[in-house]
Amino acid sequence: MSAKIAYADVESGTELPPCTFPVDRERLVRYAGASGDFNPIHWNERFAKEVGLPDVIAHGMFTMAEAIRVVTDWTGDPAAVVEYGVRFTRPVVVPDDDKGAEIEVTGKVAAKLDDEARTVRVDLTVMSSGQKVLGMSRAVVRLA
Amino acid sequence: MALDQSFVGRSYPPTRPYEVGREKIREFAEAVGDSAPAYTDAEAARALGHPDVIAPPTFVFAITFRAARQVTEDPQLGLDYDRVVHGDQKFVYTRPVRAGDRLTVSTTIEAIKSMAGNEILDVRGDVHDESGELVVTAFTKLVARGAEETSSTSQAGGE
């Protein structure tokens, strides 16, 4: 493993470069195919509304996949992530227009965990349309 | 109806091996829009110390979730899957999943709880490679919403 961020160079409160990830209907269809999750709430507006959703929503696992990119882009080696968990608190609603939705992710080092293993805890904040869509979104990351 | 507590601790037999292909990893990385070279370029992955291209962190969920069907479709447990939403997800990695891995998943029911009319099911999937080494463990919390609640706009499992 070869993370490009050194443990010695970060402290509690260090902010990761934030990122915004666009998501439209085409992306949800691609994700459905790649992940094998063909639940119609992620591509069929009629079905989504029938089950009480405002519109088609993104796969929770898609949002989870986007959020960790703030960490993997930061470290340069995706293998630096040794633990990653989220709570799915609100759906990302994806309208059928030219814009779709956006997933905005910020992250910061919440704690340095282990000087020997060079691990830190990164807390992520994941928003869409002004609302938090993931809760308890945390990763344990091994730095260089 | 409350789920049977005697299912807590129940383990299901390991799944047949899933062979991780380079092109499947590429397809997944492209679907999430991630152009990190370690996912598609074996040379770039080797430069980071990996023997072949590696998969993005959440890639393995496709495998563990399929394995969890042993639980969600267990007729004896009798979960009404139409009412189930994904509450929490966590992964603990020993190493990244990589191309060429032949992975099996051993699924265990860790907990069953009733809360505010919902049934909460904690499922653990231990993912092993061909040599029997643990690669990653997936912890999945499934929430079966109470039958009287028809709207799914208020997602279960909130803080």
Interface residues (C-beta under 8 A of the other chain):
Chain A: M1 S2 F21 R27 R30 Y31 G33 A34 S35 G36 D37 V51 G52 L53 P54 G60 M61 F62 M64 A65 E66 I68 R69 T72 D73 G76 D77 P78 A79 V81 V82 E83 Y84 G85 V86 R87 F88 T89 R90 P91 G135 M136
Chain B: K24 E27 F28 E30 A31 V32 G33 D34 A36 A38 Y39 A47 L48 G49 H50 I54 P56 P57 T58 F61 A62 F65 R66 V85 H86 G87 D88 Q89 K90 F91 V92 Y93 R95 P96 F139 T150 S151 S152 T153 Q155 G157 G158 E159
